[in-house]
């Protein structure tokens, strides 16, 4: 079990191109969130690229250098976020010594939480595992389909039946099933 400080944890989050924000303390641990940002698709070459704070102004495609306002962002800024539960005790500023605590990351949308999360044990190498899992959820957010009303779907896992344990996309606003993963 590795013990790390708040500064060490935040230094790992700084390596993500998302930026992060400290949002407070919950269940005796520090919490952070990172906006997925916007993913744009170039109409000229169809390349998808990430823009942390898309404001509707002209952007340049990194692949073909096409300039456009990209009005149809694949993911709008603030629409999806990653929520990090640090396992850091606010009183000491260090991760807990207990073996029960792990670092958790959840994918959330403006409509609510998905039960999809990733856990990282605090064994040596936790930094790389945390970054890898955060990038997996970030990629899932960028690839999430939309319902007929334009809302982004979240991932869920079936609990019973013939597809028990299978992941799927669902719009939690409309309660509409979207697609299997």
N, C-alpha and C positions, 0 to 999 in steps of 0.2 A: 504494500500500500504506500503510495507516495503522498506526502503532505506538500501542498503548494499554497502560495499566497494569492491574495486578490490581484496584485500586480502581475504575477506570473500568469494567472488565468486570463486577465484582460489582454496581456501581450499575445496570447494564442488567438483570442478573438480578433485582435488587430490584423492578423494574417489573412482573414477573410475579406474579400473585396466588398462586403456588404455594409460595413460599418456597424457599430453596435451601440446600444444605449442601456445604461443601468436603470432598472425600473423599480427596484425596491427589494424588500425582504419578505419571503413567504416561507412558512414552515421551517423557520430558523436557518434559511440559506439565502444567499444573494441571487437575484434573478436579473437576466439581461434579455434584450430582444434585438433582433436585426431584421430590417425590412428587406424583402427579397429584391426590391427595386423593380425596374422595368426591363422586359426583354422585348427587343424590337426585331423586325424582320425586314431586310432590305428588299424593296420591290424589284430592283434591278437584277440582283444575283441570288436572292432567296436566303442569304446568310442570316442566321439569327445571332444577335449580339446583345450584351448586357449594358444597361445604363443605370448607375446607382440612383440618380435623381432626375428622371425624365420630366421636363416641364413643358413639353409641347413645342419647343423651339427646334430649329433645324439641327440635325445630327448627321454625322458622317459615318458611313459603313466602313468598318476597319478592313474588310476584304477587298471591296472594289472602289472605295472612296466616293460612292454615290452620295449626294446630299439630298436630304428629304426631311419633312416634318414628322414622318412616321406616325401618322394619326391613329393607326390601328395597332397599338402595342399589344403584344401577345400576353404580357402580364403587366398590369398597371402598378405603379409604385404604391406601396402601403396595402395592396390587396392581399398579400400573403406575407407572413413573418415567421421567423424562427424564434422560439422562446428557449432560453438556456437556464437550467437550474444548476447552480455551480457546486453545490455541496460545501460552500464556504460559510463558516460560522461568522456572522456579522460581529460578534463580540470579540473574537480573536483575530479576524482577518485571514484565517488559515482554513484549509479544508479539514474536515473532521477526521479523527483518527479511526472512527468506526468503519468496519469492513462492510457495513450495510449500505453505505452511501455511494452512489455513483453519480456521474454527471449525466443529466438528461437533457435532450433536445426535443422539442415538439414543433410540429408544423401547424400553424394556425392561420385562419383567414379573418377578414373583418366580420364574417358571419358567425365565427365561433371556432372551437377547438376540434381537431381531428384526434383520434386516439393513436395516431401514428407518431411514434417517437423512436429515438435511438438512445441507447444507454452506453456510456463509456466507463469502464472500470478505471480506477485510479492507480493502476499498476504502471511500472515504468513504460514510457511510450504513449501515455494517455494523450499527450498533445497532438501527435499525428493521428491517432484514432479519432479524437474529437473533430479535427479538421476534416477528415475523410467522411465521417458521418454527417457533419453539417453540410458538406458539399453534396452528399447523396440526397438529403432532404431539399436542399436548394434546387437541385436538378429536377426533383419530383414536382416542386412548386412551379417551375418554369414549364414543365411538360403537361401540367394538369389541364384536362379538357374543360370546356364550358358547357353549361346547360343551355336550353333553348332561350332562357331569359338573360343570358350573358354572364352568369355568375361562375366563378371558378369552383371546380370540384375539389374535394378533399379525399384522402385515402382512408379506407376502412377495411376491416377484415371480417369475413363471415364467421359467425359463431356456431352455426349448426347446418345441417342439411347436406346435400350432395356436394356442395362447394365449400365445406367446412375448412376454415383456415386460409381461404383464397382472398387476395387483396382486390379491391375494386374502387372506382371513383364514384363519388356521390355528391350531389349538390345539397348542402345541408339547409339552404334557404328554401328550396322547392321540394326537398325530400325526393329528388329524382335520381335514379340510378343512371350513371353515365357510361361506364365501360369497365371491363375487367383489366387488370394490370397484367 
